[in-house]
Amino acid sequence: MLDGSGSTFPDADYEPFWMDQSPLARQMSEDVHSAINDAISRHDRLIASYDNWMPGPTELGRLSDALTVGPINLAKCLPNTASITRFSLEIVRDWLRSGVKAVPLAIQARTILMGAGRILYCLGPSSFEERLEHAQSVVLQEASSCLRALKASRQFQALSAQAPSKDAVEAVSAQVKALTAATGGQAMGEASMLRGMAEVVAALLPDEGSAAQAHREHVSWMFQRYSGYAHGYGWPSMLPPVGLWADLGVITCAASLSMMYLNRSAGLSE
């Protein structure tokens, strides 16, 4: 392993995460399941009320209206992101109950971290001006990703039915250009967005010193390690094992917070 032992290959029974059964771990397990259930419940309430608040004079509507008009719409993207996060939360909950191996859990947890992070980064700041600035970055990230996909499939021949129209490509391209000009730069990467999310959550912590710094570093490390697994890299399995409950505690708490902020932005009371 990459721990100074001289070997870079894990043992046959190596597990990169451990989930102990101590009283503290059992409490963390209960907190994780509670956060998952809370996030799922908030999401389902949001989607059930969708027709009542879309569109409307809500915070989410104000942010969406203030952004560059284009095919990639914030008021549609964030609820979609929330739904993807919800599906992964349900998978993690079911896998925890069935005792599945930890690495698949980590890969799904990465999706939760990214989805919750995107929502919190956009809706978590205290001022409307900062929320709008972050919303521009989030939509630019979405639109840039969409544009790459459209351009890649534009020349399809065998799968011509999947090829987008020229007008679709041009519409998203125009939105990307406008947002790039508005933000003064290219679309941010996932790591940058998560750093911003960590700052938003850190500002909510009662201790703005060591606890906030530990949270920032924990989020950064989870992103790096979990992304390694999600991309099929081998190096994460060369690292010393870590406790999964602590990771899931941070991730599921972020998911619950993200659903709370999204509901509030949609005008739904607690």
HELIX and SHEET records of a PDB file:
HELIX    1   1 PRO A   23  ALA A   48  1                                  26    
HELIX    2   2 TYR A   50  TRP A   53  1                                   4    
HELIX    3   3 GLU A   59  ALA A   66  1                                   8    
HELIX    4   4 LEU A   74  SER A   98  1                                  25    
HELIX    5   5 ALA A  102  LEU A  123  1                                  22    
HELIX    6   6 PHE A  128  ARG A  154  1                                  27    
HELIX    7   7 SER A  160  GLN A  162  5                                   3    
HELIX    8   8 LYS A  166  THR A  183  1                                  18    
HELIX    9   9 GLU A  190  ALA A  202  1                                  13    
HELIX   10  10 SER A  210  ALA A  230  1                                  21    
HELIX   11  11 TRP A  235  MET A  238  5                                   4    
HELIX   12  12 LEU A  244  SER A  265  1                                  22    
SHEET    1   A 2 PHE A  17  TRP A  18  0                                        
SHEET    2   A 2 VAL A 242  GLY A 243  1                                        
END                                                                             
